[in-house]
Amino acid sequence: MWAYAKAWYAARATSNADALSLADPEEQKAALKVLEKGRRIAQRQADAYAKIAQWIADVADDVSLLDIQTGWCSSCFTKSEHRKSNRPAGQLPVYVCQSCGSATLPCVAIGCANMAVRERGAINVPQFCAEHRHDISGFEKAQGPFGELHDYEEYLEYEKPNLNMGVKIAVGSAVAVGIAIPLGFLAAPAIGGAIGGLGLFGGYSGAAATAHGLALLGGGSLAAGGLGMAGGTAVVAAVGAAVGGTLGASVANAYLGEDRSFRIELLRPGKGGVPVVVANGFLTDGKGEKWGGWKTIVDERYPDSPVYRVHWGAKELRDFGVLGANVVGTAGGALVLRGAAAVANRAAAKLLGNVIGPAMVAADLAKNPWHVAKNRADKTGVILGDLLARTTADSYVLIGHSLGARAMVVAAETLGSKPDGPRIQSAHLLGTAVGAKSDWGRLTAAVEDAVYGYHSADDNVLRYVYTAAQVGEAAAGLGGFRPESDKLQNVDVTEHVKTHFEYQDNVTLV
């Protein structure tokens, strides 16, 4: 009902004020057209939620006290009782999870005692549990730690065969109301159900939880990458206890399914120092060199530490690298970017962020290499944060450059939401491709020493490419993080770094 009320309100109470404040008549007309389209979508969502709410109420209103099954729930990922709903004769069975209230039914895999998510309406394809759908590697193993970071591959190995291969997945009302769902979520709708079922986000169940949870995670926006830090990352960070648990595993698993290039390589075992994790950005992968350009800068500061390198987003970084090389490599390209940045005024940014909304610009952003790579960095940070939370190490040092630094910001924020997880001794962020101004409390929550932001005023990639792509937003790697604090310190390296690609060779870590 909360989802219905929210969508109903959006359909009727969205203001035209911001659109009408635009001076240009054509821009005003276009903005009003977008608003009207948004209202129609919201009304369709409200109608769909109303039907789902009625179905959930009918199912939960009359459950058996005797017909009970116990098994892992594929919606909330807990082992719980599932009571059968007393439905009219001839209908497929529906159970209700006593932990989250989601509608479930037994997994059809032979010998499996777990419960699958039961969507509203007719079931036209076999319903498998989260293990047999490969939404998670295993219910029990996803609950806890796995040892050292280089043991992550064994942890990610699936315990059950994927019986859902080749089966057409019915996402239910999410598709009916026009929500564009990323490929990873089509493979794992249970993620949406788990998050949507949390009381923190409205406490839905069944299909309503799936649709709402997917929207929170970014399923309602960019088919190429979701909402990034405004979606999946923020939700995982807010959930907190989920990081390092089954919910965190399901989110990370979905993201991993989208990025087959992701892996963590042990560069050296070390001699007992705090483990160091490094990540590159676009055009800074060392051209195939094992260390990716990090060996000298890491050896000088952390000579005894084990060092891991995160490989990620090969396709996205390659595509964005081509864009960056073509644009920044010419004086004409720089002039074009200056012009683009100039028109990215505050009014346009407000309209884009508050009126049009991410879902309305999906068609354009999904094709934009920058936004695809940026969102991949955010998801990489979620994966890394969840994996770090499962290790037995006491603390880590995180080091990243460009979009790799952005991934480290997300990893730190994700890890910082787990009170009993590993700490971050320090983080070194070089030329960070993330907005300079924010509430950085989550970034520094798990930090023992400090987060150091190395920035250069001569970094034209961040000055022009980032600013234009982010509608006028200034990058932290250009002028530093704002506001600073004892736990977040800026290091101006303009004197030594003249381009976006000179940080590793010209910076000494604090």
C-alpha positions, 0 to 999 in steps of 0.5 A: 500500500505504501508503494501504491500511495507513493506512486499515486501521489507522484502521479497527482502532486508532481509540480510544474514549477521547475519546468515553468521557471525555465526562460526558454519556451522550447525548454519549458515545453520539453520539460512539461512534456517530460513531466506529463510522461512521468505522471502517466508512468507513475499512474501505471505503477500505482494501478499495478501496485494496487493489484499486487497489494490486494493479492498480497492481502488475500494470500496473507489473510488466510494461512494454514496453521498445519500445512507448514514447510521449513526452508531457506527463503529466496526473498529474504534469504533466511531459513524460516517457516512458510505457511500455506495460504488457503486458496480456492481449489484449482489454483497453484499453491502459495506459501507465506514466509513468516520472516518477511511476508513474501509469497513463496512456493517450493523449489521444483528442483528434485530433492530441494527443500528451499522455497522460491519466490511466488509471483502474482498470477499464473506460473508459466515456467518452473520456479527455482530457489535462489541457489538453483537460479544462481542468484547466490552461490549458496544460502549457508556460505553467503551468511559469513566469512571465507578467510583471506581475500585471495580465497574469494574465488572458492567462496563465489563457486556455486554449490548447486547447478543453475536449473534456470538456464534457458527458462524465460524469467517472468519479472511480473509487475516491474515489466508491466509498468515499464521499468527497465531492469538491468540484465543482472537483475533479470537473473536475480529478481530475488535481490529486489525482493529481499531489499524491498521486503526490509522494513527500512524501505517500506516492508513490501513482500512478493512482487511488490517487494521485487519491483520496489527493491529493484527500483531502489537498486537502480532497476528503474533507470539505466539498463546499462548500469542502474543508478550507481551511487544513488541506487545500489551503493546507497541501498547496500550502505543503508542496509548495513548489516547486509554487507557480508551477509546473504543480501550483500552476496546476492547484490554482489553476485548480480553485479558480478554476472554483468562484469565477467572481467572482474577478478582480484589478483594477488600481486605479492604475499607480503611480509606481514603488513596491512593488505593493500588493494589497488584499482586502476581507472581508464587508460591507466591499466599499465598496458598489460603490465601486472602491477598496472603502474602501482609497484613503485608508488606502493613499494615506497609506502607499503614495502612489507604489505600483501598487495592485491589488484582489482581488475574490473570493467574491461569493456566499459573502460575500453569504450570510455578510453576510446571516447576520452582519447578522441575527445581530449586528444585534440584542442578542438575537442577541449573547446567542445568540452568547455562549451558543454561545461558552460551550458551545464548551469545550475538550472539545467542540473536541477531540472535533470536531477529533480524533475526529469529524473534518471528514468527519463534520461535512460535512453541517452545515458545508456549509450554514453560510455562515461555513464556506463563506466561510472556505474560499473565503477560503483558496482565494482565498489559494492562487490569489493566492499562485500568481499572485504567484509567477509575476510578475516583481515583486521584492516586494509589500505585502499588505493585507486586512480580515476574511476578506480578511486571512485570504486574505492570510495564506494567500497569504503562506504559499503564497508563502513556500514558494517560495524564489525567488519574490517577497518580501513587503515587509510585510503589514497585516492588519486584524481578521483572521478567523483563529485567533490561536495558531499556528506562524506561521513560514510566514506570515513566511517571505517577509517582509522588514519585518514582518506587522502585525496590527491588532486591536480588543478591541471587535470583537464580530463576531470576539468572538462570531460567529468564536468560536462558529463556530470552536468557542471559538477566539480570532481574531487580529483580536480580541487579536492573533497569538500568539506575536509575533516581530520579523517578526509584530507586533501593533498594538492599535487598540481605542481607535479601532476599536469595530466590525468595520467601522471599521478602514479609516476609523480605522487608520493603517498602520505 
